[in-house]
Amino acid sequence: MWELRWILLGLGVLLIGGLYLWSRNPVKVSLRLKPRKLVRTEPSISDVDELAENAGQSSTNVADEPSYAGDQTKADKIITLRFMGRADAELDSKAVVLALRGAGLVHGKYGIFHSMPDDNSGLPRFSVASLTEPGSFDLTNLEGNAIAGMSFFMVLPGPDDSVLCFDEMVQTARALSKELDGELFDERGSSWSIQRERYIREEIIAYRHQRSRI
């Protein structure tokens, strides 16, 4: 009987001690919801190769989709310009789509936006994909949604005047950065600079000269 009393007394002491220690260092519970995880993706050469192969095999011709007639050339190089909200803020999907359309881009194949030639045929001058998987823009589900950013990219070989296409891509991205309060980065994640722009432009010129010798 006395042994049972001592056991109960010991358990009581442990319980009181535990409550005392807990009161000195309580467990903090956060009620703040975790932000939605956005997965960023950049187009790869294999992605563009698949785009080129599939485009020529499809017989479906949707009115608001640009044509990829003759788009059978394998991609050698992809020039990428990343567009992000300031301080890594998300971009409102509806505002992004309106801005892209206002800049003259059209929503087309693969659910992304393209800058097309005036006759809306041939290869895009450049394209814009979302940095949130799967990379496409769902025009039926824009309200209240956001994306991590955008990837402006152009494929080489592409249209004949690839330097002019690059200049147009950069100018469009700069204009949208003001409209959407965004920032520009290169493919390595470094802030876009005049020096980097000149370097890439020279790369494109060198590439074009090399292709002309083939």
N, C-alpha and C positions, 0 to 999 in steps of 0.2 A: 504493500500500500504506500509506504514511504518512498519506495523507488519510483512509483508512478507519479507521485507529487513532485519529486525532483526532476523527472523528465519533462513534465508539463511546465514547471518553473523555468527550466532551461530553454524550452521552446519559446516561452513568453519573452525571455530576455533577448533571444536572437531576433524575434519579431520586432521588438521595440528598437533594438540596435539597427536593424535594417531600415525601419521607417525613419530613424534619425539621420542615417547616412543618405537616404534618398532625398530628404528635405534639404540637405546641404548641397546636393548636386542633382537636381531634378532633370529628368530626361526632357529635352526640348522637342516639341512636336511642331513641325512646320505645316501650316495650312495652305501655303502657296503652291499652286499647281505648277507642274513642270511645263516649260514651253514645249510646243510640238516639235518633234525632231524632224528636221528637214535634211534630206540626203541630197548632196550636190553631185552633179554629174557633168562631165565634159565630153563632147563628141570625140570619138577616136577615128582613126583612119579606117578601121574595120567596119565601124558603123556606117561611114560614108560609102565604103565599097558595097555594103549590103544595100544601101539606099539606091545606088546606081544600078546594081544588078536587078533589083526588084522592079524598078521604075519602068524599064523597057519591057518587062514581062506582063505588066498589068494592062488589062484592056478597059478598066474602069476610068471614066473621064468625068470627074465631078466639076461642076461649073466654076466654083470658087477656088479650085486647086490649080496651081501653076503646072504647066506641062514640063516633063523632063525628057522630051524627045531627044534621042541620041545621047542620053546620059549614061554611056557605057564605059567611059574612061576611068581607069583605076586612079584613086587619089594618091598623090605623091606626098602632099604636105597639107596641113590644115593650119590656117592662121586664126588665132583665137584672141578675143578681147572679152574680158569678164566684166560684168556690170553688177554692182552690189549696192544696196541701200547704205546710207551713211551710218557709221557705227554698227555695221552688220545688221541693220534693221531690215525686217521683211518688207517686201513690196506688195502693194495691193494689186491683186490679179486683174481686177476690172480696169484700174487706172493704167496698168501696164499695157493691156490689150488696146485700149483707146489710144494710148500714146504711139504704139507701134503702127496702128492703122493710120493715125494722123501723119506719121512720117512716110506714108506711102507703101508700107509693107503689107503683104497679103498672107492670110492664113491658108496653108495648103497642105501638101502631102506630109505625112508623119506628124500632123498636128502642130507643126511649128510655123514660124513666120519667115517669109522670103522677100528679098528685094529682087524683083524680076525685071528683065528688059522691057522696053516700052511695048513690044508686041506680045508680051506675056508668054514667050516661048523660049526654049533652050535652057541653059543652065542659069540658076540664080546668081546674081552678083554676090550676095552674101545671105546668110540665114541667121535666125535668132531662135535659140532653144531655151527652155526654162532650166534653171539649175536645181529644180526640185524634181525628183524622179516621178514619172518616167521621162521627163524632158519635154513633153508636149504641153500645149495649152488647151484645156478643156473649156471651150466657149460656152458650154451649157451649165457650167458650175463655177461662175466667177464671183458672184456676190458673197462677200464676207470671207473670202479665201485669200491667201497670200502665198508668194513664192520666195525662195531664198535669194534669187537673183536671175540674171540672164547670161547666156553665152552667145556673143556675136562671133560668127565664124565664117570663113570663106575657104573654099577648096581649091587646091592647085593640082593639076591644071584645071582652069575654069574658063570664064569668058576671056576673049582676046586681050582686052585691056585690064589686066589683073591689078595693075598699080592704081588705076582710076577707081576700080571696085574697092580696093583697100582704103583709099582716101574717103570714099563715100561711106564706108562702114564706120570709120573713125568719126567722121563728122556727124553721122546719125547718132552714134553712141554718145557723143559729147552733148548734142542737143537734148537728147532724152535724159541725160544726167542732170541737166538744169531743170527740166520739166518734172522729173520724178525724185529730185533730190538724191541722186545716186553718185557713186564713185566708180572709177574705171581702174581695172587691174590687168596685167598681162597674164599669160598662161601659167606663170610661175607664182602668181599671187602678189607680185610687187606692184606698187602704185604705177599707173600709166604715166609715162613721161615723154617729153618731146624727143629725148635721146633714144628711148626705146622705139618710138614710132619711126624715127629716121632709120634705125638699124633694121627693123622689119621691112621697111619700104625698100631698102637697099638689097635685102635678101630676096624680095620678090623680083626686083629688076635683074639680079644675078640669075635667078631661077629661069626667068623668061629668056634671057640670052642663051642659057645653057640648052633650053628646049628648042630654040631656033636653030641650033647646030645639028640637032638630031635629024 
